């Protein structure tokens, strides 16, 4: 009986997600970085709650400080990165409606 009591607090801990990048629903908005306007400062990176912002691979532009990009399949459309970019740096991230994003980039997001 003592052993059961010892581990009762684990009952409220959910099982790990089967697929890490799975989103429960498709976001209404999608963050899009204007790579020509992005300075590569990466101020937005630590603010992303799902850690889906990363530098563009150096090979793409061949410049010392590459702009950032959003991994669209992971973005939840929270708008935090766009607000941080606008308030603290350069205003290089914009939010667009997901339907418009899918049409422009010919990508179908899950959710």
C-alpha positions in Angstrom: 0.0 0.0 0.0 2.9 2.4 0.8 4.3 2.0 -2.7 1.0 3.0 -4.4 0.8 6.1 -2.3 4.3 7.1 -3.3 3.5 7.2 -7.1 -0.1 8.6 -7.0 1.1 12.0 -8.1 2.2 10.6 -11.5 -1.4 9.9 -12.5 -2.0 13.5 -13.6 1.1 13.5 -15.9 0.0 13.0 -19.5 1.8 10.6 -21.9 4.3 12.2 -24.2 2.9 13.2 -27.6 3.2 10.6 -30.3 4.3 13.1 -32.9 6.2 16.1 -31.6 5.3 18.6 -34.3 1.5 17.8 -34.3 -0.9 20.7 -33.9 -4.4 20.1 -32.6 -5.8 22.6 -35.1 -4.7 24.7 -38.0 -3.8 28.3 -36.9 -5.8 31.2 -38.2 -2.7 33.2 -38.9 0.8 32.2 -40.1 4.1 34.1 -39.4 6.1 35.0 -42.5 9.5 36.5 -42.4 10.5 39.1 -45.1 14.0 37.7 -45.6 15.0 40.8 -47.5 14.0 43.0 -44.6 15.3 40.7 -41.8 18.6 41.7 -40.2 19.3 38.3 -38.7 19.4 39.7 -35.2 17.4 36.7 -33.9 15.6 38.7 -31.2 12.4 36.9 -32.1 13.9 33.4 -31.5 13.7 33.2 -27.7 10.2 34.6 -27.7 8.7 31.8 -29.8 6.7 29.5 -27.5 7.0 26.5 -29.9 10.7 27.2 -30.9 9.9 27.2 -34.7 12.2 30.1 -35.8 15.7 29.4 -37.0 18.3 31.1 -39.1 18.2 30.4 -42.9 21.0 28.1 -43.9 24.2 30.1 -44.7 24.4 28.5 -48.2 21.2 30.2 -49.3 22.6 33.7 -49.3 26.3 33.4 -48.6 26.3 36.3 -46.1 27.7 36.4 -42.6 24.4 37.0 -40.8 21.6 35.1 -42.3 17.9 36.1 -41.8 15.6 33.9 -39.9 12.8 31.7 -41.2 9.7 30.1 -39.6 9.1 26.3 -39.8 5.5 26.6 -41.0 4.5 23.1 -40.0 5.2 24.0 -36.3 4.0 27.7 -36.2 0.8 28.1 -34.0 0.1 31.7 -35.2 0.5 33.3 -31.8 1.8 36.6 -33.3 4.5 37.0 -30.6 7.4 37.0 -33.0 5.8 39.7 -35.2 5.1 41.9 -32.2 8.6 41.4 -30.8 10.2 42.2 -34.2 8.0 45.3 -34.6 8.6 46.7 -31.1 12.3 45.7 -30.6 13.9 45.6 -34.0 12.9 45.9 -37.6 9.3 44.8 -38.4 10.3 42.0 -40.8 7.7 39.5 -39.7 4.1 39.7 -40.8 1.1 37.6 -40.0 -1.1 36.5 -42.9 -4.3 34.5 -42.9 -3.5 30.7 -43.2 -5.7 30.3 -46.2 -3.8 33.1 -48.0 -0.5 31.6 -46.9 -1.4 28.1 -48.3 -2.5 29.6 -51.6 0.6 31.9 -52.0 3.2 29.2 -51.0 1.2 26.2 -52.4 1.5 24.5 -49.0 -1.3 22.7 -47.2 -0.9 22.8 -43.4 -2.2 20.1 -41.2 -4.6 20.6 -38.4 
